[in-house]
Amino acid sequence: AEGASRTTPIKLIKSIAQSVDRLPQ
């Protein structure tokens, strides 16, 4: 559970990518 301590850019990008994928384009 030591992921929130240091949020890697890759994780953020993946999270954003998923969020955008869910949105209708």
Contact map, one row per residue, 1 for C-alpha under 8 A:
1111000000000000000000000
1111110000000000000000000
1111111000000000000000000
1111111000000000000000000
0111111000000000000000000
0111111100000000000000000
0011111110110000000000000
0000011111110000000000000
0000001111111000000000000
0000000111111100000000000
0000001111111110000000000
0000001111111111000000000
0000000011111111100000000
0000000001111111110000000
0000000000111111111000000
0000000000011111111100000
0000000000001111111110000
0000000000000111111111000
0000000000000011111111100
0000000000000001111111100
0000000000000000111111110
0000000000000000011111110
0000000000000000001111111
0000000000000000000011111
0000000000000000000000111
